[in-house]
Amino acid sequence: MKKYLAISKDIREKIFNKTYKQGMKLPYEYELCEEYKCNKQTMKKALEILVSEGLIIRRRGAGTFVKNTVNTEGTPELTYGHYIKGFTKHFTSLGEVETKVLQFNVIPSDRETADKLKIKKGDFVYCIERVRKVNGIPHVIELMYMPISVITNLRQEDVEGSIYTYIEDELGKKIQGSNQLIKAYPSNEHDQSNLGLEKNEPIVEVEKTAYLTTGVPFEYSRLRFHYKHFSFYAVVNKM
């Protein structure tokens, strides 16, 4: 595991075990560098991960603090069900991410997929189905559709790794975010076989449409999570 990921994981665990309590100021950056025996750039990358996860906040002239809105019930692994930048980037800091590709094909889009991706019915899309694991434990079955006109030259090796990294680093496109609909369903035989579920156990399905910064949709997917490895946390402010 890269140094900055290991550091972010350790600080995250300290937040969840309340070594660093809500509202508490973290040590100065140079003190953290000394503690973790790293340079400023490495520490900055580690802290940026925690900022993006909504765990800490930087206040100009005051320092870095644990956010008062952090939900520290449960474990870190079970608190990050809602992610934007992709499974690999989100979960690498928690352990080793593995990918099992179940299918990778180019197919004509049906009406529902075409409507979600703002393309014509019959336009070709990648159909990708993968099982994603963390530390050998199955977390989610991803069924994804991506228009080949937007996400070009996708290869098997890209599908076996982080597709979002390929999109941003190889294609030079920037990911804005996604719209997500979350529902719970009884698991089917496919879920049970790939996620290690019993017949009476449920899954959590996330229906997602993801967009580039240009506003162009590039992914329509259905993510079926093992119920033990998904939770949703949100801060709702009074309007």
C-alpha positions, 0 to 999 in steps of 0.5 A: 500500500502506498505511504499516503494511503496507509497514513490516511487509513491510520488517521481514519481509524483514529477518528473512528475509534475516537482517538481524534474526537469530533471537533478536535484539532489534529496535530500540525502538519509538520508534527504528523510528518514527523510521526509518520516519517514522511514528507509534506507532499505525502501528508498533504495527499493523505489529508486530502483523502480525508477531506474528500471523505468529509471526515476532516476540514481545514480552517485557514489560520486555525488548522485541521479539525475533525468535522462535528458531523462525522458519523463514527458509529460502526467501522470505517469499512461500513461507512463509505457506501456512497462514493463518487470517484469509483470503487478503486480510489475509494476503497484502496485506502481500506485494503487490497482491491480485487476485480473479477470480470464476469463479462466485457462486451460491446452491445447495442443499447436498449431504450432505458440505457440509451435514455440514461446516457442521452444516446440513440437506441441501438448506439453501441455501449460497453457492457461490463459486469464485475465483482469487486472485493476488498481484502478478498471479501466480495462487496459489490456486483457492478453492471455498467454501460458506457457509450463507446463514443464517449469512453473510447478504446477501453481494454480488458486490462482497464476493466480489470483495474480502475476504469475511472482512473483510465477515464481521467488519466488516459482519456484526460476527461474529468468526472463531475459526479453522479445521480444515485437511486438507492433501494433494497431487494431480496438477493437472487441466485446470481447475487448469492453466488458472487457475494456469498449471501444466503437465500434469505439475505438482501442486497442494496442496489444503487442505480447510478448515472455518472457525468463528466464535467462537460455534463455528458453522461458516461456511465449508467450502472446498477451496483448490487452491494452485499448488505453488510458492506453498504451504508449511506451517510448524509448531512441535511441542513435546514433550508 
